[in-house]
Amino acid sequence: MAEKLRPSEYNPLIRDLPAQERPRERLRENGAAALSNAELLAIILRVGYRSESVLNVSARLLARFGGLGGLAHAGFGELCDERGLGEAKACQVKAAL
């Protein structure tokens, strides 16, 4: 039986976004209050991975842990177990929150 192919999802990288839509540039121009928690977390994480942009990773983590508070209370091991996070990124998140 032939495997059904799914259309690839468009997963833009931060550098593919117009400058005025990039989180770091928006933070610099408008302040942190102008950004969503996912965008602020994306700045902390810096990069996603091959199949998921950093904005998608951030949104997924916030949904999974119930927002910044849940993410702050998550254990180090829990964070490391998440797709797209290793020890270095888990440390960045824990240090920032």
N, C-alpha and C positions, 0 to 999 in steps of 0.2 A: 504494500500500500504506500502510495507516495505521501511524503510529509507535506503538510499544508504550510506554505510560506506566508508569514505575516509581513505586511508592509513595514518597512523600517520607520521608526518614529524619528521625527526631527528633534534632535537633541543639541541645540546650539551651545557652543562654548561661550564663555563670557566675552572673549575677544571677538566673537562674531556679532555681538550686539552693538548697536550704535553707541557711541561714547556717552551720550546723555542717558542711556538706559543701564549702564554698567554700575553695579553697586558701589564700588570704590569712588568712582567719579561723582555719583549722586551724593554719597556721604560727604565728600569734600565740598561740593557746591551747596548742599541743602541741609547738612547735619544729619545725625543719626535718627532723629525723630521722623525724617522723611522716608526711612526704609522700613521694610517689613522685618520681622524676626528672622525669616528665612534668608533675606538678603544680608542681614548682619551676620548670621551664622556662616553664610557663604564666604564672607570676607575673612572670617576666622579660619575656615577650612582651606581657603585658597584655590584648591583644585578638586575636581571630581575624579572620575576614572573613565576608562574608555567608553563604557556603555551608559553612563549617567553623568549629566552635568552637575557641577557643584551646587547649583540652585535646586536641582531635583533632589540631590542627596540631602541638602539642608531641609527642604520641605518634608521629605520622607522621615527624617529623624525627628523633627518637631511633631509630626503626626503620630509617629510610633510611641514617643515618650510623653505626649500630652503637653507640649509646649516647652518653653525654656526652663520652667521650674522642674518638670519631670526629667528633662535632660540633665539639669544640674544635680539631681538626686540619683541619677543612674550610676550604677557601679562601673568601675573601669573595665572590667571584663565584659559587661553588657555592651558597652560602647565598642570595644574591640571586636565583638562578635557581629557587629553590623556591617553589612556589605558596604564597601567604600571607606571604611575606617580601619586604620591600623593603630598601633600603639602611639605613633607620633601625633596623629590627628585626634585620638582620644585624649592625649595629654593637652593638646591645644584647647579642646572644648572644656575639659575640666579646669584648666588654668583660667580661661576666660569667664567661666560661670562661677 
